[in-house]
Amino acid sequence: MNFLKHLKTGVLVAALILLSNATYAQITYDLTHDQAFKALLAAKEKAEADNVLVNIAVVDAGANLKAFIRMDESYLGSIDVAIKKAKTARYFNVDTGKLGEWTQPGGIIYNIELTNNGLVSFPGGLPIKNKDGKIIGAIGVSGGTIEQDREIATVGAKAIIE
């Protein structure tokens, strides 16, 4: 009987601790579907203006796919690359091109692209920030040159705050 009393008390204490910590939960700034489409369409317009066929992926703050487009006749292999560029940018909150500088042989995080079911460490993935500078998601573009992919991603990422 004494054991049950202690067990009930322990469960009650645990529940109170969990409830009291709820007010200290991490705040997540997340991208809305309207913002995801705004970034996606701005990037698509840039790609069309530059006559580049790309795949464009937008992920939310949790690196979950929120919006995607495969432009007609773009490379099939670029679908996965665009998604992984967006996820990589969000996982590390950095331009994937900058991450690539750190992953070269002798770099501070050499071979990190082999983690997380594959990362992409070349340009074309960027974090997306809101007007307050908080990261709310990321965009990944693949199919053009790495310079074109970065330019297109930049236009999409900036569309949120314009």
C-alpha positions in Angstrom: 0.0 0.0 0.0 2.8 2.3 0.9 4.4 1.6 -2.5 1.2 2.6 -4.4 1.1 5.9 -2.4 4.6 6.7 -3.4 4.0 5.7 -7.0 0.9 8.0 -7.2 2.9 10.8 -5.6 5.8 10.3 -8.1 3.4 10.4 -11.0 1.8 13.5 -9.7 5.2 15.2 -9.2 6.3 14.2 -12.7 3.1 15.6 -14.2 3.5 18.9 -12.4 7.1 19.2 -13.6 6.1 18.5 -17.2 3.3 21.1 -16.9 5.5 23.7 -15.3 8.1 23.3 -18.0 5.6 23.8 -20.8 5.9 27.5 -20.4 9.6 27.2 -21.2 9.1 25.3 -24.4 11.2 26.2 -27.4 9.5 28.8 -29.6 9.5 27.8 -33.3 9.2 30.5 -35.9 7.6 28.7 -38.9 6.9 29.6 -42.4 3.2 29.7 -43.5 2.1 28.0 -46.6 1.5 31.5 -48.2 5.1 32.4 -47.4 6.3 29.1 -48.9 4.4 29.7 -52.1 5.6 33.3 -52.3 9.2 32.1 -52.1 8.6 29.3 -54.5 6.9 31.6 -57.1 9.5 34.3 -56.8 12.3 31.8 -57.4 10.3 30.3 -60.3 9.9 33.7 -61.9 13.7 34.4 -61.6 14.4 31.0 -63.2 12.1 31.7 -66.1 13.5 35.2 -66.6 17.0 33.6 -66.7 15.8 30.7 -69.0 16.9 28.1 -66.5 15.0 24.9 -65.8 15.2 24.0 -62.1 13.5 22.2 -59.2 12.7 24.4 -56.2 12.0 23.1 -52.7 10.9 25.1 -49.7 11.0 23.5 -46.2 9.6 24.8 -42.9 11.4 25.5 -39.7 11.5 21.7 -39.0 13.0 21.0 -42.4 9.8 19.4 -43.6 8.9 19.9 -47.3 6.3 22.7 -47.5 6.3 23.5 -51.2 7.9 22.1 -54.3 7.9 22.6 -58.1 9.6 20.8 -60.8 9.7 23.0 -63.9 8.9 21.2 -67.1 11.8 19.4 -68.6 14.1 20.1 -65.6 16.5 17.3 -64.6 14.9 14.4 -62.7 18.1 14.0 -60.6 17.7 17.6 -59.4 14.5 16.9 -57.5 16.3 15.2 -54.6 19.2 17.7 -54.8 16.8 20.7 -54.4 15.1 19.1 -51.4 18.4 18.2 -49.8 19.8 21.7 -50.4 16.8 23.2 -48.6 17.0 20.7 -45.7 20.8 21.2 -45.4 20.4 25.0 -45.3 17.8 24.6 -42.5 19.7 21.9 -40.5 22.7 24.2 -40.2 21.1 27.6 -40.8 23.7 28.4 -43.4 24.1 29.0 -47.2 25.0 25.5 -48.5 27.8 27.0 -50.5 29.4 28.3 -47.3 28.9 24.9 -45.8 30.8 23.5 -48.8 33.8 25.6 -47.9 34.0 23.9 -44.5 33.5 20.4 -45.9 36.5 20.2 -48.1 39.4 17.8 -47.3 41.1 19.3 -44.3 38.0 21.4 -43.5 36.5 21.7 -40.1 33.6 19.4 -40.9 35.0 17.3 -43.7 32.6 14.5 -44.7 29.6 15.9 -42.9 27.6 15.6 -46.1 27.5 11.9 -45.4 25.3 12.4 -42.4 21.6 13.0 -42.1 20.7 10.7 -45.0 22.8 12.9 -47.3 23.5 16.6 -47.2 24.4 18.9 -50.1 27.4 21.1 -49.6 27.4 23.3 -52.7 25.5 26.5 -53.5 21.7 26.6 -54.0 20.3 26.2 -50.5 19.6 29.2 -48.2 17.8 29.7 -44.9 14.6 31.8 -45.2 14.3 34.6 -42.5 11.2 36.6 -41.5 11.2 40.4 -41.1 12.6 40.0 -37.6 15.6 38.0 -38.8 14.4 34.7 -37.4 14.9 31.6 -39.5 11.5 30.2 -40.5 12.5 27.7 -43.2 14.8 27.3 -46.1 14.8 27.1 -49.9 16.8 24.8 -52.2 17.2 25.1 -56.0 18.8 22.7 -58.4 19.1 22.3 -62.1 21.2 25.3 -63.2 24.8 26.1 -62.6 25.6 26.5 -58.9 25.8 30.3 -59.4 22.3 30.3 -61.1 20.9 28.0 -58.3 22.2 30.4 -55.6 20.8 33.5 -57.4 17.4 31.9 -57.8 17.3 30.7 -54.2 18.3 34.2 -53.1 15.4 35.8 -54.9 13.0 33.2 -53.3 14.4 33.7 -49.8 14.2 37.5 -50.0 10.6 37.4 -51.3 9.4 36.7 -47.8 10.6 40.0 -46.4 9.8 42.2 -49.4 
